Amino acid sequence: MLLIPCPHCGERAQVEFAYRGDATRQRPPDGAPDEVWYEYVFLRDNPRGPHREWWFHHGGCGRWIRVTRDTATHEVLGAVPAVVPPEVGAETGAGAESEAGSREDGA
C-alpha cells in the first residue's frame, strides 16, 4: 500500500485516494483535429522513474493534489496542491474545492 502525503491532511493510505491520470498531459483545445484528440485519448507514454500524477483525496479533504511518484519503485516522492484537471474546469481554491469534491469521477 502506498502512503500519500496529502498537503492538506498529512500522510494517508492510498485507499483514501483515487488515481486520475498523468498530470503532464495537456487537453487539446476545442476544435482540435481528430488526430490530436486520438493521440490525447488513446496514446500514452509509459514513463520509468519520477512522474507527476493527478490524485483525488475522496476519503479526506476532497481536494485534487499532484503527486510525484517513481513508476519503477512506486516510491512517493512528494505531493503538492494542484490545479484541478481541465476536465473539472477550475483551480483548487475556495470555490473550486466544492466543485472538485462533488465530481468524484474527475470528468
C-alpha positions as CSV (number, residue, x, y, z in Angstrom):
1,M,0.0,0.0,0.0
2,L,1.2,3.5,-0.9
3,L,1.3,6.3,1.7
4,I,0.5,9.6,0.1
5,P,1.4,12.8,1.8
6,C,-1.7,15.0,1.3
7,P,-0.6,18.6,1.6
8,H,-3.9,19.4,3.4
9,C,-4.4,16.3,5.6
10,G,-0.9,14.8,6.1
11,E,0.2,11.3,5.2
12,R,-2.7,8.9,4.3
13,A,-3.2,5.5,2.9
14,Q,-3.7,5.1,-0.8
15,V,-7.3,3.7,-0.3
16,E,-8.4,7.3,0.6
17,F,-7.4,8.5,-2.9
18,A,-8.4,7.9,-6.5
19,Y,-5.8,7.9,-9.2
20,R,-6.8,10.2,-12.0
21,G,-4.0,10.0,-14.5
22,D,-1.0,11.7,-16.0
23,A,-0.5,15.3,-14.7
24,T,1.8,16.2,-17.6
25,R,-0.7,15.8,-20.4
26,Q,-2.4,18.9,-21.8
27,R,-6.0,18.7,-23.1
28,P,-6.3,19.8,-26.7
29,P,-8.3,22.9,-27.4
30,D,-11.9,22.6,-28.6
31,G,-12.0,22.3,-32.3
32,A,-8.6,20.5,-32.5
33,P,-8.3,18.0,-35.3
34,D,-9.4,14.4,-34.8
35,E,-5.8,13.2,-34.9
36,V,-4.8,15.4,-32.0
37,W,-7.8,14.1,-29.9
38,Y,-6.9,10.5,-30.9
39,E,-3.4,10.9,-29.5
40,Y,-4.7,12.6,-26.3
41,V,-7.3,9.9,-25.6
42,F,-5.6,6.7,-26.8
43,L,-1.8,7.1,-26.9
44,R,0.1,7.0,-23.6
45,D,3.7,7.1,-22.7
46,N,4.9,4.5,-20.2
47,P,7.5,6.5,-18.3
48,R,10.0,4.9,-16.0
49,G,11.1,6.9,-13.0
50,P,9.7,10.0,-11.4
51,H,6.4,11.1,-12.9
52,R,3.6,13.6,-12.0
53,E,0.1,12.2,-11.5
54,W,-3.3,13.6,-10.5
55,W,-4.9,12.1,-7.4
56,F,-8.2,13.0,-5.8
57,H,-8.5,12.7,-2.0
58,H,-12.1,11.4,-1.8
59,G,-11.6,9.9,1.6
60,G,-10.3,13.1,3.2
61,C,-10.3,16.7,2.2
62,G,-12.0,16.2,-1.2
63,R,-9.2,18.1,-3.0
64,W,-7.0,17.4,-6.0
65,I,-3.3,17.0,-5.5
66,R,-0.4,16.4,-7.8
67,V,1.8,13.5,-6.7
68,T,5.3,12.8,-7.9
69,R,5.8,9.0,-7.8
70,D,8.6,6.8,-9.1
71,T,6.9,4.4,-11.5
72,A,9.7,1.9,-11.2
73,T,9.7,1.6,-7.4
74,H,6.3,3.1,-6.6
75,E,8.0,5.4,-4.1
76,V,6.0,8.6,-3.5
77,L,8.5,11.5,-3.8
78,G,6.1,14.3,-2.8
79,A,2.7,15.9,-3.3
80,V,1.5,19.5,-3.7
81,P,-1.8,21.2,-4.0
82,A,-2.7,21.1,-7.7
83,V,-4.6,22.9,-10.3
84,V,-7.7,20.8,-11.0
85,P,-7.6,18.8,-14.2
86,P,-9.0,20.7,-17.2
87,E,-11.9,18.3,-17.4
88,V,-13.2,19.6,-14.0
89,G,-12.6,23.2,-15.2
90,A,-11.5,25.1,-12.1
91,E,-8.4,25.7,-10.0
92,T,-8.0,24.5,-6.4
93,G,-9.2,27.2,-4.2
94,A,-12.2,28.3,-2.1
95,G,-14.8,27.9,-4.9
96,A,-13.2,25.0,-6.7
97,E,-12.8,22.7,-3.8
98,S,-16.5,22.1,-3.6
99,E,-16.8,21.7,-7.3
100,A,-13.9,19.2,-7.4
101,G,-15.2,17.4,-4.3
102,S,-18.6,16.9,-5.9
103,R,-17.1,15.4,-9.1
104,E,-15.5,12.2,-7.9
105,D,-15.4,10.9,-11.5
106,G,-12.8,13.5,-12.4
107,A,-14.6,14.3,-15.6
